[in-house]
Amino acid sequence: MIIDANNRIVGRIGSYAAKQALLGEKIDIINCEKAIISASREGVFAKYKQKQDMGGPRKGPFLIRLPDRFVRRIIRGMLPMERARGQEAYKRIMCYIGVPEEFKGKPCVDIPGTSANELVTLKKVSVGDVCRFLGGKWNDL
């Protein structure tokens, strides 16, 4: 199953992907850098900056700065990782920056209720912007 995260709310995509992975489905999420977090830009940046400033260089928490790993880490929090079925489901979820060659031209699943255009609020920030704020560097495809 291929999910396009372009202009989609990352939490809603994540909960759907986690549920499908627990049922045994293989999930591929493309365009992770264009996924949306629905909150104010300043609030999201302050939250992740505070997490980044905790601890020292050898102590956690270590924040992921690449958008594909960032989204996969969000989904990891929605899975029962202390159990074997949660760990197996996590292995079935893969996230990508942009659209890899193997997925070009293939149909993507449309999940209702995940579009950022349906949001009541105008406060939103993309995952790519958050990762760039944290110091992430990647080549846009």
C-alpha atoms as an extended CHARMM CRD file, in Angstrom:
* protein
*
       141  EXT
         1         1  MET       CA              0.0000000000        0.0000000000        0.0000000000  PROA      1               0.0000000000
         2         2  ILE       CA              1.4380000000        3.3790000000       -1.0450000000  PROA      2               0.0000000000
         3         3  ILE       CA              0.4020000000        6.5440000000        0.8100000000  PROA      3               0.0000000000
         4         4  ASP       CA              1.2310000000       10.0090000000       -0.5460000000  PROA      4               0.0000000000
         5         5  ALA       CA              1.8830000000       12.3820000000        2.3670000000  PROA      5               0.0000000000
         6         6  ASN       CA              1.7990000000       15.5140000000        0.2120000000  PROA      6               0.0000000000
         7         7  ASN       CA             -0.3770000000       18.1030000000        2.0520000000  PROA      7               0.0000000000
         8         8  ARG       CA             -1.6710000000       15.4460000000        4.4770000000  PROA      8               0.0000000000
         9         9  ILE       CA             -1.7720000000       15.5950000000        8.2810000000  PROA      9               0.0000000000
        10        10  VAL       CA              1.0510000000       13.4270000000        9.5980000000  PROA      10              0.0000000000
        11        11  GLY       CA             -0.7510000000       12.2280000000       12.7310000000  PROA      11              0.0000000000
        12        12  ARG       CA             -3.7770000000       10.9800000000       10.8330000000  PROA      12              0.0000000000
        13        13  ILE       CA             -1.6270000000        9.2680000000        8.2330000000  PROA      13              0.0000000000
        14        14  GLY       CA              0.4460000000        7.7430000000       11.0220000000  PROA      14              0.0000000000
        15        15  SER       CA             -2.5070000000        6.2850000000       12.9010000000  PROA      15              0.0000000000
        16        16  TYR       CA             -3.9020000000        4.7590000000        9.7020000000  PROA      16              0.0000000000
        17        17  ALA       CA             -0.5040000000        3.3390000000        8.7210000000  PROA      17              0.0000000000
        18        18  ALA       CA              0.0740000000        1.9090000000       12.2030000000  PROA      18              0.0000000000
        19        19  LYS       CA             -3.3090000000        0.1980000000       12.2210000000  PROA      19              0.0000000000
        20        20  GLN       CA             -2.7980000000       -1.2920000000        8.7480000000  PROA      20              0.0000000000
        21        21  ALA       CA              0.7270000000       -2.4610000000        9.6210000000  PROA      21              0.0000000000
        22        22  LEU       CA             -0.6070000000       -4.2290000000       12.7070000000  PROA      22              0.0000000000
        23        23  LEU       CA             -3.0550000000       -6.0380000000       10.4180000000  PROA      23              0.0000000000
        24        24  GLY       CA             -0.1320000000       -7.2850000000        8.2950000000  PROA      24              0.0000000000
        25        25  GLU       CA             -0.1460000000       -4.7680000000        5.4190000000  PROA      25              0.0000000000
        26        26  LYS       CA              3.1490000000       -3.4110000000        4.0010000000  PROA      26              0.0000000000
        27        27  ILE       CA              3.0460000000        0.4170000000        4.0360000000  PROA      27              0.0000000000
        28        28  ASP       CA              5.1530000000        2.7910000000        1.9210000000  PROA      28              0.0000000000
        29        29  ILE       CA              4.7890000000        6.5170000000        2.6220000000  PROA      29              0.0000000000
        30        30  ILE       CA              6.1610000000        8.8990000000       -0.0290000000  PROA      30              0.0000000000
        31        31  ASN       CA              6.7390000000       12.6920000000        0.0270000000  PROA      31              0.0000000000
        32        32  CYS       CA              7.3160000000       12.7320000000        3.8060000000  PROA      32              0.0000000000
        33        33  GLU       CA              8.8950000000       16.1940000000        3.7120000000  PROA      33              0.0000000000
        34        34  LYS       CA              5.5720000000       17.6400000000        2.5150000000  PROA      34              0.0000000000
        35        35  ALA       CA              3.4720000000       16.1820000000        5.3480000000  PROA      35              0.0000000000
        36        36  ILE       CA              1.7520000000       18.7110000000        7.6170000000  PROA      36              0.0000000000
        37        37  ILE       CA              1.7660000000       19.1560000000       11.4040000000  PROA      37              0.0000000000
        38        38  SER       CA             -1.3590000000       21.0560000000       12.4380000000  PROA      38              0.0000000000
        39        39  ALA       CA             -0.1780000000       23.5650000000       15.0270000000  PROA      39              0.0000000000
        40        40  SER       CA              1.3450000000       27.0240000000       15.0920000000  PROA      40              0.0000000000
        41        41  ARG       CA              4.7940000000       27.2860000000       13.5540000000  PROA      41              0.0000000000
        42        42  GLU       CA              6.2910000000       28.9710000000       16.6300000000  PROA      42              0.0000000000
        43        43  GLY       CA              4.7840000000       26.3970000000       18.9950000000  PROA      43              0.0000000000
        44        44  VAL       CA              6.0990000000       23.4170000000       17.0440000000  PROA      44              0.0000000000
        45        45  PHE       CA              9.5620000000       24.9510000000       16.6800000000  PROA      45              0.0000000000
        46        46  ALA       CA              9.6750000000       25.7900000000       20.4060000000  PROA      46              0.0000000000
        47        47  LYS       CA              8.6540000000       22.2330000000       21.3480000000  PROA      47              0.0000000000
        48        48  TYR       CA             11.3470000000       20.5720000000       19.2620000000  PROA      48              0.0000000000
        49        49  LYS       CA             13.9780000000       23.1610000000       20.2150000000  PROA      49              0.0000000000
        50        50  GLN       CA             13.2970000000       22.4110000000       23.8720000000  PROA      50              0.0000000000
        51        51  LYS       CA             13.7130000000       18.6750000000       23.2230000000  PROA      51              0.0000000000
        52        52  GLN       CA             16.9200000000       19.3340000000       21.3020000000  PROA      52              0.0000000000
        53        53  ASP       CA             18.3940000000       21.3830000000       24.1520000000  PROA      53              0.0000000000
        54        54  MET       CA             17.7770000000       18.6560000000       26.7580000000  PROA      54              0.0000000000
        55        55  GLY       CA             20.7820000000       16.5540000000       27.7060000000  PROA      55              0.0000000000
        56        56  GLY       CA             24.2960000000       16.8060000000       26.3830000000  PROA      56              0.0000000000
        57        57  PRO       CA             26.0660000000       15.6280000000       23.2710000000  PROA      57              0.0000000000
        58        58  ARG       CA             26.1870000000       12.0190000000       24.5010000000  PROA      58              0.0000000000
        59        59  LYS       CA             22.8570000000       11.9220000000       26.3120000000  PROA      59              0.0000000000
        60        60  GLY       CA             19.4070000000       11.7720000000       24.7780000000  PROA      60              0.0000000000
        61        61  PRO       CA             16.9140000000       12.5440000000       23.5670000000  PROA      61              0.0000000000
        62        62  PHE       CA             18.3280000000       12.4430000000       20.0720000000  PROA      62              0.0000000000
        63        63  LEU       CA             16.0480000000       14.1200000000       17.5550000000  PROA      63              0.0000000000
        64        64  ILE       CA             15.8540000000       12.8010000000       14.0410000000  PROA      64              0.0000000000
        65        65  ARG       CA             16.4900000000       15.4860000000       11.4330000000  PROA      65              0.0000000000
        66        66  LEU       CA             15.5530000000       13.7330000000        8.1860000000  PROA      66              0.0000000000
        67        67  PRO       CA             11.8600000000       13.9380000000        7.2060000000  PROA      67              0.0000000000
        68        68  ASP       CA             11.4600000000       10.2580000000        6.3110000000  PROA      68              0.0000000000
        69        69  ARG       CA             12.8840000000        9.1070000000        9.6460000000  PROA      69              0.0000000000
        70        70  PHE       CA             10.9920000000       11.8730000000       11.4700000000  PROA      70              0.0000000000
        71        71  VAL       CA              7.6400000000       10.5740000000       10.1510000000  PROA      71              0.0000000000
        72        72  ARG       CA              8.6200000000        6.9680000000       10.8350000000  PROA      72              0.0000000000
        73        73  ARG       CA              9.4850000000        7.9200000000       14.4270000000  PROA      73              0.0000000000
        74        74  ILE       CA              6.0480000000        9.5350000000       14.8400000000  PROA      74              0.0000000000
        75        75  ILE       CA              4.4300000000        6.2960000000       13.6530000000  PROA      75              0.0000000000
        76        76  ARG       CA              6.6350000000        4.2860000000       16.0080000000  PROA      76              0.0000000000
        77        77  GLY       CA              4.9830000000        6.0450000000       18.9300000000  PROA      77              0.0000000000
        78        78  MET       CA              1.6180000000        4.7100000000       17.7540000000  PROA      78              0.0000000000
        79        79  LEU       CA              2.7100000000        1.0620000000       17.8180000000  PROA      79              0.0000000000
        80        80  PRO       CA              3.0540000000       -1.3180000000       20.8060000000  PROA      80              0.0000000000
        81        81  MET       CA              6.8410000000       -1.5730000000       20.4870000000  PROA      81              0.0000000000
        82        82  GLU       CA              7.2470000000       -3.5920000000       23.7030000000  PROA      82              0.0000000000
        83        83  ARG       CA              5.5070000000       -6.5110000000       21.9820000000  PROA      83              0.0000000000
        84        84  ALA       CA              6.7070000000       -8.6250000000       19.0800000000  PROA      84              0.0000000000
        85        85  ARG       CA              3.7010000000       -7.7580000000       16.9170000000  PROA      85              0.0000000000
        86        86  GLY       CA              4.4770000000       -4.0420000000       17.2590000000  PROA      86              0.0000000000
        87        87  GLN       CA              8.1010000000       -4.5810000000       16.2760000000  PROA      87              0.0000000000
        88        88  GLU       CA              7.0660000000       -6.6610000000       13.2540000000  PROA      88              0.0000000000
        89        89  ALA       CA              4.5520000000       -3.9830000000       12.2280000000  PROA      89              0.0000000000
        90        90  TYR       CA              7.2510000000       -1.2980000000       12.4870000000  PROA      90              0.0000000000
        91        91  LYS       CA              9.4340000000       -3.2570000000       10.0520000000  PROA      91              0.0000000000
        92        92  ARG       CA              6.5800000000       -3.2100000000        7.5170000000  PROA      92              0.0000000000
        93        93  ILE       CA              6.4420000000        0.6160000000        7.4440000000  PROA      93              0.0000000000
        94        94  MET       CA              8.8370000000        2.4750000000        5.1540000000  PROA      94              0.0000000000
        95        95  CYS       CA              8.9810000000        6.2330000000        4.5480000000  PROA      95              0.0000000000
        96        96  TYR       CA             10.6580000000        8.0830000000        1.6740000000  PROA      96              0.0000000000
        97        97  ILE       CA             11.6940000000       11.6160000000        0.7580000000  PROA      97              0.0000000000
        98        98  GLY       CA             10.1210000000       12.4660000000       -2.5840000000  PROA      98              0.0000000000
        99        99  VAL       CA              8.9010000000        9.7130000000       -4.9080000000  PROA      99              0.0000000000
       100       100  PRO       CA             11.3750000000        6.8790000000       -5.5860000000  PROA      100             0.0000000000
       101       101  GLU       CA             11.5670000000        5.4060000000       -9.0890000000  PROA      101             0.0000000000
       102       102  GLU       CA              9.9140000000        2.1550000000       -8.0020000000  PROA      102             0.0000000000
       103       103  PHE       CA              6.7070000000        3.9920000000       -6.9820000000  PROA      103             0.0000000000
       104       104  LYS       CA              6.3480000000        6.3610000000       -9.9310000000  PROA      104             0.0000000000
       105       105  GLY       CA              3.1150000000        5.7700000000      -11.8270000000  PROA      105             0.0000000000
       106       106  LYS       CA              1.6560000000        3.4630000000       -9.1680000000  PROA      106             0.0000000000
       107       107  PRO       CA             -1.6740000000        4.3710000000       -7.5550000000  PROA      107             0.0000000000
       108       108  CYS       CA             -1.6800000000        5.8480000000       -4.0610000000  PROA      108             0.0000000000
       109       109  VAL       CA             -4.2950000000        5.1600000000       -1.3990000000  PROA      109             0.0000000000
       110       110  ASP       CA             -6.5020000000        8.1480000000       -0.6070000000  PROA      110             0.0000000000
       111       111  ILE       CA             -7.3140000000        8.2440000000        3.1130000000  PROA      111             0.0000000000
       112       112  PRO       CA            -10.4050000000       10.3490000000        3.8460000000  PROA      112             0.0000000000
       113       113  GLY       CA            -10.0700000000       13.0280000000        6.5140000000  PROA      113             0.0000000000
       114       114  THR       CA             -6.3030000000       13.4590000000        6.2250000000  PROA      114             0.0000000000
       115       115  SER       CA             -6.1260000000       16.4390000000        3.8690000000  PROA      115             0.0000000000
       116       116  ALA       CA             -4.7290000000       19.6420000000        5.3780000000  PROA      116             0.0000000000
       117       117  ASN       CA             -7.2010000000       21.6320000000        3.2600000000  PROA      117             0.0000000000
       118       118  GLU       CA            -10.0150000000       20.3210000000        5.4750000000  PROA      118             0.0000000000
       119       119  LEU       CA             -8.4690000000       21.8730000000        8.6030000000  PROA      119             0.0000000000
       120       120  VAL       CA            -10.4790000000       24.5600000000       10.3360000000  PROA      120             0.0000000000
       121       121  THR       CA             -7.3540000000       26.3450000000       11.4980000000  PROA      121             0.0000000000
       122       122  LEU       CA             -4.7710000000       27.9530000000        9.2810000000  PROA      122             0.0000000000
       123       123  LYS       CA             -1.9610000000       27.0540000000       11.6880000000  PROA      123             0.0000000000
       124       124  LYS       CA              0.1880000000       24.4150000000       10.0670000000  PROA      124             0.0000000000
       125       125  VAL       CA              3.8300000000       23.6570000000        9.3700000000  PROA      125             0.0000000000
       126       126  SER       CA              5.4130000000       21.0460000000        7.1120000000  PROA      126             0.0000000000
       127       127  VAL       CA              7.6530000000       18.2650000000        8.3970000000  PROA      127             0.0000000000
       128       128  GLY       CA             10.3930000000       19.4730000000        6.0370000000  PROA      128             0.0000000000
       129       129  ASP       CA             10.3640000000       22.9070000000        7.6770000000  PROA      129             0.0000000000
       130       130  VAL       CA             10.6340000000       21.3710000000       11.1550000000  PROA      130             0.0000000000
       131       131  CYS       CA             13.5340000000       19.1750000000       10.0810000000  PROA      131             0.0000000000
       132       132  ARG       CA             15.3420000000       22.1060000000        8.4620000000  PROA      132             0.0000000000
       133       133  PHE       CA             14.8310000000       24.1010000000       11.6720000000  PROA      133             0.0000000000
       134       134  LEU       CA             16.4630000000       21.2600000000       13.6400000000  PROA      134             0.0000000000
       135       135  GLY       CA             19.4510000000       21.3040000000       11.2700000000  PROA      135             0.0000000000
       136       136  GLY       CA             18.5300000000       18.5670000000        8.8360000000  PROA      136             0.0000000000
       137       137  LYS       CA             20.1210000000       18.5820000000        5.3990000000  PROA      137             0.0000000000
       138       138  TRP       CA             18.8040000000       16.5160000000        2.5190000000  PROA      138             0.0000000000
       139       139  ASN       CA             18.4940000000       16.8520000000       -1.2330000000  PROA      139             0.0000000000
       140       140  ASP       CA             14.9690000000       17.5070000000       -2.4580000000  PROA      140             0.0000000000
       141       141  LEU       CA             14.1260000000       15.1010000000       -5.2320000000  PROA      141             0.0000000000
